[in-house]
Every structure is written in C-alpha cells, then in structure tokens.
C-alpha cells in the first residue's frame, strides 16, 4: 500500500538547501540589527576621521583607522557573535521535544548536523561581509589595512627589569596573511563549542555560565594558592592553545610600553585553531548523538 | 465489574494485513510506565480511534510510532518498518498532527511553513495544499505566532494531509476546533480517505467528535489496551440492558457475558454487558428479570463504560 520509500524521502541536497534558507530566515532579524550597528558605526568613524569639526570635539582621539584583523576588538566581536549565533539558529526548535526538525523524514542526527553546518555557512558569510565592510570603512576614512611597525620582542625576561643590554630585540612586523583568516577560525571554533552546548544540554546558557564560573574559580584558586602545576596548565591553555594567542597572538604590557614575549606565528595559529576547532567538532558530533533515532 | 470484565474484550484482530503493529511495547519515563506491554493492531486502510483518558499513553504511543520516542521493550512495525531503525523512512510515510497545537516555526508565515514542508515531502501536492488552505480560510501571509489554537490546528492538518501519506497519525486533531470547523475537518478527512488510500490512527478522549469516521476502536488505559475491535463488533457485542426485576433480586448466578457496568435500583436494572445478545437476554430472563430494552452504545459511551469499569477495579 505504500510507495517505495525512496520516492517519499527528500534528497539530501534539497534538505541542505532548505536548512540554509530556514537558518537564513531565522537569523535575519538579528543580522539586520548587527548590520545596522555596523553601518552606524562606520558612518560615525568616517565622519569623525574626515571632518575636522568632529575631530575637534573628541580632541583628535579618533584619528586614522588601522584595521588589523589580528588585533582587538575584531577577533572578539567575531567570537562573541559566533557564541551567540546557535541560539538564533535553533530558534523555534524544541530540541528535546516534538519539533518540526525531528518530525521530518530525515535521520535525526544527520538533520541536526545539517542545521549546525547551515549556521556555520551563514556565520562565515556574515563574517566575510563584515570584514569587507570594515575594510571599506577603513579605506573610506583614509585609514590603513594591517600594521607595519616595529615590535619589541623580549628575549630575556629577567634581563628586562635589570636593564640588561640585548634583553629586548626590535623586530619589523607586518600583518601576516594568515591573520586575515584568524577571525574565521576563531569564530568557527566558538560556534562549534556553543553548538555543542545547544545540542547537548537543555539549558545551554546555564551550562555556559556554570563552566565559565567553574573555570574562573579553578584559575583563582591556582593563583591564590600559588599551585604551580595548575598555573602551568592555565598558562598553557590561555596562551599556547587558546585565549590571547588564539584570538590575537601574545602581548605583555610592561611599564606602559607593549613588548612581546612571543610574536604570533602561523604555527601557533594552526595549532590553536586545530585544537579548538577539533574540540568543537568532536563536541558537536558527540552531542548530536543525543538526537539520534535510537 | 472486576478486572475480568474488561479483560474479556478482544485484543487480537486476527491476521491482518496491518499497517501498524506493536508487540509487548513498553516505555518508561523515570518510574512511570507510559506503555506497559502494548499489543496494537491497526488494519490497513482502517480508521482506528485510540480512546483513553489523559495520561493513558496515547501521545507516547503515537510519538513512538513516529520514531520520536525510544521504546525500551517490545517490537514496533509501521508500514513494515521499525521506526527505531528506519525512522526517516517511516516519517516519510506519515502525516502527523502532534498533541501540541503550537506550530513549530512561530516566526514563519503560513505560506513559508507550507513551502518548508513541501521540500521535505517529494510527494507534496501543492494544489491540494492550496485547496485545503482555502477551505480552512487561512491566509498564507499570516505569521504562525499570530494564529489562534484552532487556526494552528488547521495548519497542522494541511501539513499532515497535503503529501498524501499512507498513514495519518492524528493526536487530538479536533482539539481547539469549533463545531463548524470540526465538521469541515471531518468532511475533509472523509474526502481525503475517499481520494487517497490511507490508514488513520486518531488519538482522542473525545470520541464523539470523530465517531462518524471510525471503523476500529482501541481503548487504552495506563499504557495497556483494554480492548481493540472493529466498531461493528463493539456495537453488536457491548450492549446496554434495561430490565425490570423483582424486589430483592440478586441477579443471575452465571451470565454468558461480562458485566462492564451496572446501575441497580429497587426494581429496575441498567447493565452494560459484553457478550452475545441472545445469551445475555436469556440469562437475565431465566434469573427473573424482564428485559425491556437492549441498545448498543456509541463508541464514546462504550469507551466511557470500559474505562470507568477499569477505574472501579
């Protein structure tokens, strides 16, 4: 009495296209708000940098724009947006109940992964558009793309305080090509980690806050009790595979002047990106098992 | 009157063919048993109504058949497939109206939601969907979150019907509909069944609303079937007897049937009995009762009698 199942099951290509459309529709309001904020910010920046009257109002504080994707706040905005995006991607889906997504003739786990992937495609598109926009804003305001500067690299940390000659070395630094990819990799990792929480937990914000607080408490104890191995672990996590090195290389403020103990490198970026994106992918794949058919 | 009263109703519908079967189906939420060894048989092409009070396990059963709930024990076959193993294929063949009237994507327009459903069902009949939507008077430009409960139900019915699935699972489909729309829905369902060969499982605790469509009945209580049988068999087998009896009448010693419900006054009785009409009448007469009237029960009354008998045990 039934047709052959194959004729009634949708093609994966069609499902993928529909998920792209549905996620696009789901995020359009928040996307429009973000675009509006970006546009207003751009107008303000161009106005303040181009019009002497306005420059005078802020005592020349807003001068020439320098857009370096490896420097704050660009990475931060991308990561923040990526952390919040899954909440919008899964808008209207009762992930642990009867939801349209689970009622459709598609394997639940595969369907969940398709939705996560659709959200990621939109994230990359939005991020790309935002970077192009900021680039154009920078150029329109007469600013420059990337940095070309001399950085002070600490070779002997103990010698810096003692004033030992040769403890600090000057290095000519130009924004490397891979720093333009950094906002994309950091946002990808953040999006995957946030998607893991969305898929695995009923109350993702509660869990995110809990993990944040727990991490802070552990680091606080390590610092307060001067527990060496915990500090090493936290340093490793914060500097070498995440935290600052992940979003913007490594920087150490000393005596009001910025010096670098280690300049950002493609090796560090590759390692930290691989670690966090890998962790996010494993998390999403594991969490999607909660949605499996059986 | 006792447990045996309800246990006497048939459960086995024979050899089929069946669109849906379960064997010893069990599902537990924490310590609560939602389904407790359920043996369901839904004949192909039938309209099977699943009757039971709130919490009887109706919605859990339907969600299990959809592959939305993982069962713990037993076996399930939906159109020859186990939803636990081949959920996507099973759902492709099902039109589903969920218990929850809220339409999933509240931020979508009705038209966009119908388009969304169409992508997932290659057999979607766009013209049929348009006609159904027009009959229900739903504006495709309306946002889903602005729909009333009844309007949401109508949209859910369009979503369930328009891909002409071989199996419809309707969980309280008339919930929230006014009399006019309910009649229109029954009319639409009748026409749909005439046009498309479909098996329908309707879960409801308001059987009278769908009674004209029904040809098989299953009565569910506490996760177990008290009985499942063709409606005609229910009409012929479960009857209400009115009889005049002498003062102090004690009833027959043995009766060729099971008393499901009884209401005794001083010199008159009103019994609901499952059994052969002639044999029951003869038994009552031989015990001294003068049977005045025998009448069949509606499906709704029958379900109520069976369920109240179960509760009385």
HADDOCK unambig.tbl for C-alpha pairs under 7 A between the chains (distance, minus, plus):
assign (segid A and resid 2 and name CA) (segid B and resid 166 and name CA) 6.05 0.50 0.50
assign (segid A and resid 5 and name CA) (segid B and resid 89 and name CA) 5.93 0.50 0.50
assign (segid A and resid 8 and name CA) (segid B and resid 92 and name CA) 5.63 0.50 0.50
assign (segid A and resid 8 and name CA) (segid B and resid 121 and name CA) 6.16 0.50 0.50
assign (segid A and resid 8 and name CA) (segid B and resid 122 and name CA) 5.65 0.50 0.50
assign (segid A and resid 8 and name CA) (segid B and resid 123 and name CA) 6.08 0.50 0.50
assign (segid A and resid 9 and name CA) (segid B and resid 89 and name CA) 6.60 0.50 0.50
assign (segid A and resid 9 and name CA) (segid B and resid 92 and name CA) 5.74 0.50 0.50
assign (segid A and resid 9 and name CA) (segid B and resid 121 and name CA) 6.62 0.50 0.50
assign (segid A and resid 9 and name CA) (segid B and resid 122 and name CA) 6.82 0.50 0.50
assign (segid A and resid 10 and name CA) (segid B and resid 120 and name CA) 5.27 0.50 0.50
assign (segid A and resid 10 and name CA) (segid B and resid 121 and name CA) 6.03 0.50 0.50
assign (segid A and resid 10 and name CA) (segid B and resid 122 and name CA) 5.95 0.50 0.50
assign (segid A and resid 14 and name CA) (segid B and resid 119 and name CA) 6.66 0.50 0.50
assign (segid A and resid 15 and name CA) (segid B and resid 120 and name CA) 6.74 0.50 0.50
assign (segid A and resid 92 and name CA) (segid B and resid 104 and name CA) 6.06 0.50 0.50
assign (segid A and resid 92 and name CA) (segid B and resid 105 and name CA) 5.10 0.50 0.50
assign (segid A and resid 92 and name CA) (segid B and resid 106 and name CA) 6.55 0.50 0.50
assign (segid A and resid 93 and name CA) (segid B and resid 104 and name CA) 6.69 0.50 0.50
assign (segid A and resid 99 and name CA) (segid B and resid 104 and name CA) 6.10 0.50 0.50
assign (segid A and resid 100 and name CA) (segid B and resid 104 and name CA) 5.63 0.50 0.50
assign (segid A and resid 103 and name CA) (segid B and resid 91 and name CA) 6.84 0.50 0.50
assign (segid A and resid 104 and name CA) (segid B and resid 91 and name CA) 6.34 0.50 0.50
assign (segid A and resid 104 and name CA) (segid B and resid 120 and name CA) 6.65 0.50 0.50
assign (segid A and resid 105 and name CA) (segid B and resid 88 and name CA) 4.14 0.50 0.50
assign (segid A and resid 105 and name CA) (segid B and resid 89 and name CA) 6.21 0.50 0.50
assign (segid A and resid 105 and name CA) (segid B and resid 91 and name CA) 4.79 0.50 0.50
assign (segid A and resid 105 and name CA) (segid B and resid 92 and name CA) 4.71 0.50 0.50
assign (segid A and resid 105 and name CA) (segid B and resid 120 and name CA) 6.83 0.50 0.50
assign (segid A and resid 106 and name CA) (segid B and resid 88 and name CA) 4.62 0.50 0.50
assign (segid A and resid 107 and name CA) (segid B and resid 87 and name CA) 6.68 0.50 0.50
assign (segid A and resid 107 and name CA) (segid B and resid 88 and name CA) 5.24 0.50 0.50
assign (segid A and resid 293 and name CA) (segid B and resid 67 and name CA) 6.60 0.50 0.50
assign (segid A and resid 293 and name CA) (segid B and resid 84 and name CA) 6.00 0.50 0.50
assign (segid A and resid 293 and name CA) (segid B and resid 87 and name CA) 6.37 0.50 0.50
assign (segid A and resid 294 and name CA) (segid B and resid 70 and name CA) 5.98 0.50 0.50
assign (segid A and resid 294 and name CA) (segid B and resid 84 and name CA) 5.45 0.50 0.50
assign (segid A and resid 294 and name CA) (segid B and resid 85 and name CA) 6.99 0.50 0.50
